[in-house]
């Protein structure tokens, strides 16, 4: 009579096993255990990942849980296991209970993540960057945007309004933009002059001074 009372529990577990495997594909295995005989508790298999058969025994993990007080036995979600052939698995165990809340079996899900781990490793390698190179690149649609962005990046280094920059800070601003290659773009001198509130000839003077200094240092290094 007790067997008939629990039949619907195992029937639902078996149908759930089939549905999960149909949903997640051939890398998924779902088995149903009946705890009446732990030596051959496996009564149903959907999918095939661990190469077990009907009549296989219960696992050591479940045995450890069954040693607990029945009210303390809880489902075990999302844990890592490994099949005897080395296959890495992502697993979960749901304990089945009768009308009196007694543990009578288990539905166990095993998903082969070996290939996923390989793919993850390849993705991590592909997405890794050379952390020693502190480089950035912005993509603009107009040359004006390029100039504006470069000037803005440099001005943010001074932590003050551009109208409050000292003479030395303005020259430093020009020097940084020269290093970035900003003055290779036509119109950058005029734009910077308008931002700093000076004439374009002042920017030219700053730039000539910086370039002269750079040439002098280059000659010293060469000599």
N, C-alpha and C positions, 0 to 999 in steps of 0.2 A: 504493500500500500504506500509505504514511504517513497519507493522508487517512482511510482506513478505521480505522487505529489511533487516530486522534484524534476520530473521529465520536462516540464515546460521551461524550467530554468536552463537546462542543458540544451534544449531545442533552440531557445533564444540565443544562447552563447554560440552555437554552431552557425546559425544564420548570420549572426554578427561577424563571425570569423570569415565567412564567405564574402560578405559585403566589404569588409576591410581590405581583403586581398584584391577584390575586383577594383576597388577604388585606388589602392596604392601600388598595384602591379606586382611583377614577379619577384621583386626584391623584398616583398613583405611575406611573412609567415605568421599565421595565427593558429594557436593550438588550444584545445579545451581539455582540462584535466578533471577527472572525477576522483575524489579523495577516498572513496570506499576501499580502494586497494592501491596504496602508494607505490607498490612495486611495478605496477603496470597502469598508472593513472591516466596516461595520455589516451583519450578516447576519440579525438578528432583532430585532423590537420587540414588546414587550408594554406596552400602555398608550400614551398620547400626551401628552407634556408639552412636549417640545422641538420638535415639528413636523418631526422628521426622517423620512426614509424609508429603506427597504432600499437599500444602496449608498452611503449617506452616508460621508464620510471619518472617520478617527480624530480624536480631539480633541487639542488642543495639550498638555493636561496629560499625557495618556498618552504622547504623543511624547517629552516631556521625560523621562519615566520610562524609556522604551525606549532612551534614549541611555546609560543606566547599564550597568554590568556586570550581566549576567543574574542573578547571585547576590545583587546588591544591590537588585533590584527587589522592592518590597514592596506589599502591598495598601494602599489609601488609604481609610481610614474617615472618615465624618462631616465632610465639608468643604462649604463654601458656594460655590455657583456661581450664575450668572444666565443665563437663556435669552436669545436675541436679542430677544424681545419684551418683555424686562424682568422676566419671571417669576423670582422668587427661589426657588432650589432648595437642598435639603439632599441631598448626593450621597455616593456611596461607589463605589469601584472594586475589584473582585476580579480578579486576574490568573489566567488559565487556563494550566495547564502540561501538557505531555505526560508520558509515562512516564519520560523522561530529565530531567524538571524544567525543560525549556525553555519559555519564555513563548510561547504560541501564540495567545492571545486575551485577552478580558476580558469580564466581566459587570459592567455599570455600572447603578447604581440612582440615579434622580433623583426626588425627592419635592417637589412644589410646596408651599412653606410660605408663600406670599404671604398667603393668607387667615388662616392661623394667626398670622402676625405682626400682622395687623390686629386679630385677636381678643385677642392678648396685650396690644397697646397699649390696647385698650378695658378689659381687665381691670386693667391697671396703673393706669389713670386712675380706675377705680371703686374700687380697693383703696387708693388714696392717701389720706392723712390730713393735716389741718392740723397741721403739726409745731409751729406756734407756740402751739397750745393744749395745755397739759399737763393733760389731763383723764382721769379714770378713772371707771368705773362698775361696781358690783358688783350682782348680781341675787340677792336672798335670798327665802326662802319665808316667813319670819316677821319681825315687827317687832323681836323680841329679837335676831335675827341682825344686823339693820341696826345697832342700837345697839352690840352687841358688836364688830362689825367696825370701826365708826367710832372707838370708843375705842381699840381695838388699834392702828389706823393711827396715831393721834396719839401713843400711848405709845411706839411704836417710834422716834420722832424723838429721844427722850432718851437712848437707848443705855445705860440702866441699869434696874434693877428698879424697878417702880412704888412699892414700899415705901420706896425710898431717895430719892424726889423731895423737893427742897426746897420751901419755901413758894412761892417765886417760880415754880418749875417747875410746881407744881400749878395755880397761877393761869394760867400760860401754857397748860397743858393744857386748862383750861376755856375760855380765849380761843380756842384753835384749834377746839375743838368747837363753840363758839358761831358761828364763821365758817362751819363746815360745816353749820350748821342742826340740829345734833344735839338741841338742847333743844326743838325743835319737836315731838319725839316724847315722848309720855308715858312715864315710867319711866326716861328716860335719866339724870336727876339722881340717882335712887336707885342706879342701877347704877354710875355713876361714883364715887359716894360710897363704895360698898362696895369698889371696886377700889383707890381711893386711901387707904382706911382712915380716912375722916373722916365726919362726919355730913352728911346731905343739907342741913341748914341752913348748914353751912360752904360747900357748893357754891353754895347760893343767894347767900351773902354775896360769894363770888368773882364770881359772875355779875352781881350788882347793881353791884359795883365796876367791872367791865369795861364794862357797858352805860352806866354813868354817864360813864365816861371817853370812850366812843365818842360819846355825845351832846354832850359838851363840845367834842370836836374837831370834830364836825359843825357846831356853832354857830359856832366860830371860823372855819371855812372859809366858812360862809355870810356872816358879817360881813366 
